[in-house]
Amino acid sequence: MKKDMAINIFKVSVGIFLAFAIVEVTLRFLGFPSINTNTFDKNNLVIFKPNQKFLSKDRCYNSILRINDVGFHSRTYSVEKPQGTFRVVIIGDSFVEAVQVPLEKTFPAILEKKLNQNAKNVKYEVISIAKSGNGTLMNLMYAREYAMKLDPDLLINAFTANDLEDDFTADKTLHAVSIGDIYNPDSFYLSPPTSGSRYALFLKHFLLERSLLFEKWWRNAVVIKSQFNKKMDLTVRGDEFQIDTFIEAQMEPQSKLAKSMWVKEKKALNTFNQFAESHQVRFILVHLAEVYLVDKEELISRYHLSPEQALALNSDMVRQKLTDISLEGNFPFFSTESFLLDNYKNTKSLPVFSCDNHYNELGHELTTEAIYGFLTDSSVKILK
């Protein structure tokens, strides 16, 4: 009986494999293009496929992106730092990645140009290393694997409020696919598969890289899951993580949730600063203001809040918490929030695209002006 069961399982497995293979061959024969622009490096970190050009579009933007030889939306720089060069590396998530605008319109590119306009006896390079969905802990991994090889003089961690979510869950999500202490960058690695969960991750990466059928199925599954979560309007209760917890934490800053999130964020930011110091690199924390700070109507529609909840959102709490962490950790901190707020109050021009809430060209220009003013402030003494 066991033999018959084994034979039946084998037959079913072969049937599934053949069906998968037939559909895969058919998709390729009919010329369906791959829409997967990402790949994975040797440490399982997500990057763009290097040296590619592709169209990034949504209903409110349409942009041709150029990816450098490393796999980021940034121009190509030599690994060896040229003599007389001051190198700034900005690490962050989708707000730094900036797939909504061409490379030359991103705030790192504009900042580099602006710094060099008034430079004397020094050349500035501003390099962005960013991937959508990253938080402080993942930024730290990208800093270790990519930024430090470029011998930076200044390392900027670009913080957005949803990093609270990313880092709040990092203990669980990263431990499942890692070895070492996630708060110790010298021992922490997103490791090759050595357990069930790591084998599953490896298999997912392998299929996304090589199978059109799996790629299309996976993307549809992610969209369906996201839509389901939004309809359910899920929140955090106890140890269960769902969505948009950083919004809840700002509305109730004294809640158990908010306190737990900020404990982890503080630990992550201090680890980042200590890592930079160990490499004799100056570390700066920059808070990139998000659209809900300037437009309450957008806050209501995007996060499904009532007008009362939107008014209760304590955006000042994020800035104050980051200020306290930076003072205790003894590293510089700057927020672009007031700069974007003042411009919106005066002009009523939103600094983001309406369809996805990331910076438009105005948002990148304003962010450039804000960061440039901070970096060149004589009292701060950051640049040469």
C-alpha positions as CSV (number, residue, x, y, z in Angstrom):
1,M,0.0,0.0,0.0
2,K,2.9,2.4,0.8
3,K,4.4,1.5,-2.5
4,D,1.2,2.4,-4.4
5,M,0.9,5.7,-2.5
6,A,4.5,6.5,-3.4
7,I,3.8,5.7,-7.0
8,N,0.7,7.9,-7.0
9,I,2.6,10.8,-5.4
10,F,5.3,10.4,-8.0
11,K,2.8,10.5,-10.8
12,V,1.1,13.6,-9.5
13,S,4.5,15.3,-9.0
14,V,5.5,14.5,-12.6
15,G,2.1,15.7,-13.9
16,I,2.4,19.1,-12.0
17,F,6.0,19.5,-13.3
18,L,5.0,18.8,-16.9
19,A,2.0,21.2,-16.7
20,F,4.3,23.9,-15.2
21,A,6.8,23.3,-18.0
22,I,4.2,23.4,-20.8
23,V,2.8,26.7,-19.5
24,E,6.3,28.1,-19.0
25,V,7.4,27.2,-22.6
26,T,4.1,28.6,-24.0
27,L,4.6,31.9,-22.3
28,R,8.1,32.2,-23.6
29,F,7.1,31.1,-27.1
30,L,4.4,33.7,-27.3
31,G,6.9,36.4,-26.3
32,F,5.5,37.4,-22.9
33,P,8.1,39.7,-21.4
34,S,9.6,39.4,-17.9
35,I,8.5,42.3,-15.7
36,N,10.8,41.4,-12.9
37,T,13.5,44.1,-12.7
38,N,15.0,42.8,-9.4
39,T,17.5,40.2,-8.6
40,F,19.4,39.0,-5.5
41,D,23.0,39.5,-4.7
42,K,25.3,36.8,-3.1
43,N,23.9,37.8,0.4
44,N,20.3,37.6,-0.6
45,L,19.9,41.3,-0.6
46,V,17.4,42.6,-3.2
47,I,18.9,44.9,-5.9
48,F,17.9,45.9,-9.4
49,K,19.3,43.9,-12.3
50,P,22.5,45.8,-13.0
51,N,23.1,47.9,-16.2
52,Q,19.5,47.9,-17.3
53,K,17.1,50.6,-18.5
54,F,13.4,50.1,-18.0
55,L,10.1,52.0,-17.9
56,S,8.7,52.8,-14.5
57,K,5.1,54.0,-14.8
58,D,1.8,54.4,-13.0
59,R,-1.3,56.4,-13.8
60,C,0.4,59.7,-12.7
61,Y,4.0,59.2,-13.8
62,N,6.0,57.7,-16.6
63,S,9.8,57.5,-16.2
64,I,12.7,55.8,-17.9
65,L,15.1,54.5,-15.2
66,R,18.8,53.8,-15.7
67,I,20.3,51.3,-13.2
68,N,24.0,51.4,-12.5
69,D,26.5,48.5,-12.7
70,V,25.9,47.6,-9.0
71,G,22.1,47.5,-9.2
72,F,20.8,50.8,-7.9
73,H,19.0,53.8,-9.3
74,S,22.1,55.9,-9.3
75,R,24.9,56.8,-11.7
76,T,28.0,54.6,-11.8
77,Y,30.9,55.6,-9.6
78,S,34.4,54.1,-9.3
79,V,34.9,51.9,-6.3
80,E,38.2,53.7,-5.6
81,K,37.5,57.3,-4.4
82,P,39.2,59.9,-6.6
83,Q,41.7,62.1,-4.8
84,G,40.2,65.4,-3.6
85,T,36.7,63.9,-3.4
86,F,34.2,64.1,-0.5
87,R,31.9,61.1,-0.8
88,V,28.3,61.2,0.6
89,V,26.3,58.0,0.6
90,I,22.6,58.2,1.1
91,I,20.9,54.9,2.2
92,G,17.1,54.5,2.3
93,D,13.9,53.0,1.0
94,S,11.6,53.8,-1.9
95,F,11.8,57.6,-1.2
96,V,15.6,57.5,-2.0
97,E,15.2,54.8,-4.7
98,A,12.9,57.2,-6.5
99,V,11.6,55.1,-9.4
100,Q,9.0,57.7,-10.1
101,V,11.4,60.2,-11.6
102,P,14.4,60.1,-13.9
103,L,17.8,59.8,-12.3
104,E,18.8,63.4,-12.8
105,K,15.6,64.5,-11.0
106,T,16.2,62.6,-7.8
107,F,17.3,64.5,-4.8
108,P,20.7,62.8,-4.4
109,A,21.6,63.7,-8.0
110,I,20.4,67.3,-7.6
111,L,22.2,67.6,-4.3
112,E,25.5,66.4,-5.9
113,K,25.2,69.1,-8.6
114,K,24.3,71.8,-6.1
115,L,27.2,71.0,-3.7
116,N,29.6,71.2,-6.6
117,Q,28.4,74.5,-7.8
118,N,30.0,76.3,-4.9
119,A,32.8,73.8,-4.1
120,K,36.4,75.0,-3.8
121,N,39.3,72.5,-3.9
122,V,37.0,69.6,-3.4
123,K,34.6,67.5,-5.6
124,Y,31.4,66.1,-4.1
125,E,29.9,62.8,-5.0
126,V,26.4,61.9,-3.7
127,I,25.7,58.2,-4.1
128,S,22.3,56.7,-3.4
129,I,22.0,53.1,-2.3
130,A,18.3,52.3,-1.7
131,K,15.6,49.6,-2.1
132,S,11.9,49.8,-1.7
133,G,10.7,48.3,1.6
134,N,13.9,48.7,3.5
135,G,14.0,50.0,7.1
136,T,17.0,51.0,9.3
137,L,18.2,47.5,9.9
138,M,18.2,46.6,6.2
139,N,19.8,49.9,5.4
140,L,22.5,48.9,7.7
141,M,23.0,45.7,5.7
142,Y,23.2,47.6,2.5
143,A,25.7,50.0,4.1
144,R,27.9,47.1,5.0
145,E,27.8,45.3,1.7
146,Y,27.8,48.3,-0.6
147,A,28.5,51.7,1.0
148,M,31.6,50.9,2.9
149,K,33.3,49.5,-0.3
150,L,33.1,53.1,-1.6
151,D,35.1,54.6,1.2
152,P,32.5,57.3,2.1
153,D,33.2,60.4,4.2
154,L,29.6,60.8,5.2
155,L,26.8,58.2,5.6
156,I,23.2,59.4,5.6
157,N,20.4,57.1,6.8
158,A,17.2,58.5,5.3
159,F,14.4,57.7,7.7
160,T,10.7,57.6,6.8
161,A,8.0,56.9,9.4
162,N,7.1,53.5,7.9
163,D,10.6,52.4,8.9
164,L,9.0,51.9,12.3
165,E,7.0,49.0,10.8
166,D,10.0,47.5,9.0
167,D,12.2,47.5,12.1
168,F,9.5,46.5,14.5
169,T,9.1,43.2,12.7
170,A,12.7,42.7,11.8
171,D,13.5,40.4,14.7
172,K,11.0,37.8,13.3
173,T,11.4,38.3,9.6
174,L,15.2,38.5,9.5
175,H,16.0,35.8,12.1
176,A,14.1,33.4,9.8
177,V,16.7,33.9,7.0
178,S,19.8,34.9,8.9
179,I,22.7,33.9,11.0
180,G,24.2,36.1,13.8
181,D,22.9,39.0,15.8
182,I,20.8,41.3,13.6
183,Y,22.0,44.2,15.8
184,N,25.7,43.3,15.1
185,P,26.5,44.0,11.5
186,D,29.9,42.2,11.8
187,S,28.2,38.9,12.6
188,F,24.8,39.3,10.9
189,Y,24.2,37.7,7.4
190,L,21.3,36.9,5.3
191,S,22.6,33.4,4.9
192,P,22.5,30.7,2.2
193,P,19.7,28.2,2.9
194,T,20.5,25.8,5.7
195,S,17.0,25.2,7.1
196,G,13.5,24.8,5.9
197,S,12.7,28.5,5.9
198,R,15.9,29.3,4.2
199,Y,15.4,26.7,1.5
200,A,11.9,28.2,0.9
201,L,13.5,31.6,0.5
202,F,16.2,30.2,-1.9
203,L,13.5,28.4,-4.0
204,K,11.4,31.6,-4.2
205,H,14.5,33.6,-5.4
206,F,15.4,30.9,-7.9
207,L,12.0,30.7,-9.4
208,L,11.5,34.5,-9.6
209,E,14.8,34.8,-11.4
210,R,14.1,32.0,-14.0
211,S,10.3,31.4,-14.4
212,L,7.9,33.7,-16.1
213,L,4.9,31.7,-14.8
214,F,6.1,31.9,-11.2
215,E,6.9,35.6,-11.5
216,K,3.5,36.4,-12.8
217,W,1.8,34.2,-10.2
218,W,3.8,35.7,-7.4
219,R,3.1,39.3,-8.4
220,N,-0.6,38.6,-8.6
221,A,-0.6,36.9,-5.2
222,V,1.2,39.9,-3.6
223,V,-1.4,42.3,-5.1
224,I,-4.3,40.2,-4.0
225,K,-2.9,39.9,-0.5
226,S,-2.3,43.7,-0.3
227,Q,-5.9,44.4,-1.4
228,F,-7.3,41.9,1.1
229,N,-5.3,43.5,3.9
230,K,-6.5,47.0,3.0
231,K,-10.2,45.9,2.9
232,M,-9.8,44.2,6.3
233,D,-8.2,47.5,7.7
234,L,-6.0,45.4,9.9
235,T,-4.1,46.7,12.9
236,V,-1.7,45.4,15.5
237,R,-3.0,43.5,18.5
238,G,-0.5,42.0,20.9
239,D,2.3,40.3,19.1
240,E,0.4,40.0,15.8
241,F,1.7,42.3,13.1
242,Q,-0.5,43.4,10.2
243,I,-0.3,46.8,8.4
244,D,0.3,50.5,9.0
245,T,1.3,50.1,12.6
246,F,3.4,53.3,12.4
247,I,0.2,55.3,11.9
248,E,-1.4,53.7,15.0
249,A,1.8,54.4,17.0
250,Q,1.7,58.1,16.1
251,M,-2.0,58.4,17.1
252,E,-1.3,56.7,20.4
253,P,2.3,57.5,21.3
254,Q,2.0,56.2,24.9
255,S,0.6,52.8,23.8
256,K,2.5,49.6,24.4
257,L,2.8,49.3,20.6
258,A,4.4,52.7,20.1
259,K,6.8,52.2,23.0
260,S,7.9,48.7,21.7
261,M,8.4,50.1,18.2
262,W,10.6,53.0,19.4
263,V,12.7,50.7,21.6
264,K,13.7,48.7,18.5
265,E,14.1,51.7,16.3
266,K,16.4,53.3,18.9
267,K,18.5,50.2,19.0
268,A,18.7,50.0,15.3
269,L,19.8,53.6,14.8
270,N,22.4,53.4,17.5
271,T,23.8,50.3,15.9
272,F,24.0,52.1,12.6
273,N,25.8,55.0,14.2
274,Q,28.3,52.7,16.0
275,F,28.9,50.8,12.8
276,A,29.7,54.0,10.9
277,E,32.0,55.1,13.8
278,S,33.9,51.8,13.7
279,H,34.7,52.6,10.1
280,Q,35.7,56.2,10.8
281,V,32.7,57.5,8.8
282,R,30.5,60.4,9.9
283,F,26.8,59.3,10.4
284,I,23.8,61.5,10.0
285,L,20.1,60.7,10.4
286,V,17.8,62.6,8.0
287,H,14.0,62.3,8.4
288,L,12.3,62.5,5.0
289,A,8.8,63.9,5.6
290,E,5.9,61.9,4.1
291,V,2.9,63.3,2.4
292,Y,0.5,62.7,5.3
293,L,2.4,65.4,7.2
294,V,1.3,68.0,4.7
295,D,-2.1,66.9,3.6
296,K,-4.7,65.5,6.0
297,E,-7.1,64.6,3.2
298,E,-4.4,62.4,1.7
299,L,-3.9,60.8,5.1
300,I,-7.6,60.0,5.4
301,S,-7.9,58.4,2.0
302,R,-4.6,56.5,2.0
303,Y,-4.8,55.0,5.5
304,H,-8.6,54.8,5.8
305,L,-8.8,57.1,8.8
306,S,-11.6,59.2,10.0
307,P,-11.1,63.0,10.1
308,E,-10.9,62.7,13.9
309,Q,-8.2,60.1,13.7
310,A,-6.3,62.2,11.1
311,L,-6.3,65.2,13.4
312,A,-5.1,63.0,16.3
313,L,-2.1,61.9,14.4
314,N,0.9,63.2,16.3
315,S,3.5,63.9,13.5
316,D,5.6,65.9,15.9
317,M,6.2,62.8,17.9
318,V,8.3,61.2,15.2
319,R,10.5,64.2,14.9
320,Q,10.8,64.5,18.7
321,K,11.6,60.8,19.2
322,L,14.3,61.0,16.5
323,T,15.7,64.1,18.1
324,D,15.9,62.4,21.5
325,I,17.6,59.3,20.0
326,S,20.2,61.4,18.1
327,L,21.0,63.5,21.2
328,E,21.5,60.4,23.3
329,G,23.5,58.7,20.6
330,N,25.5,61.8,19.8
331,F,24.9,61.9,16.1
332,P,23.4,64.8,13.9
333,F,19.8,64.7,13.0
334,F,17.7,66.8,10.6
335,S,14.1,66.7,9.5
336,T,12.8,68.0,6.1
337,E,9.3,68.2,7.6
338,S,9.0,71.9,8.3
339,F,10.5,72.7,4.9
340,L,7.9,70.7,3.0
341,L,5.1,71.9,5.3
342,D,5.9,75.6,4.8
343,N,6.0,75.2,1.1
344,Y,2.7,73.4,1.0
345,K,1.0,76.0,3.2
346,N,2.3,78.8,1.0
347,T,1.7,77.3,-2.4
348,K,-0.8,74.4,-1.9
349,S,1.4,72.4,-4.3
350,L,1.8,68.8,-3.2
351,P,5.4,67.5,-3.3
352,V,4.3,63.9,-4.2
353,F,2.6,62.0,-7.0
354,S,-1.1,61.5,-6.2
355,C,-1.2,57.9,-7.3
356,D,1.6,56.5,-5.1
357,N,2.5,59.2,-2.6
358,H,6.2,59.3,-3.4
359,Y,8.1,62.5,-4.2
360,N,7.4,64.2,-7.5
361,E,10.0,66.5,-9.0
362,L,8.9,69.3,-6.7
363,G,9.3,67.0,-3.7
364,H,12.9,66.1,-4.8
365,E,13.8,69.7,-5.3
366,L,12.4,70.7,-1.9
367,T,14.2,67.8,-0.2
368,T,17.4,68.8,-1.9
369,E,17.1,72.4,-0.7
370,A,16.4,71.2,2.9
371,I,19.3,68.8,3.1
372,Y,21.7,71.2,1.3
373,G,20.9,73.9,3.9
374,F,21.6,71.5,6.7
375,L,24.9,70.2,5.3
376,T,26.3,73.6,4.5
377,D,25.2,75.1,7.8
378,S,28.5,76.5,9.3
379,S,27.3,75.7,12.8
380,V,26.9,72.0,12.0
381,K,30.4,71.6,10.4
382,I,29.7,68.5,8.4
383,L,31.2,69.2,5.0
384,K,34.7,70.2,4.1
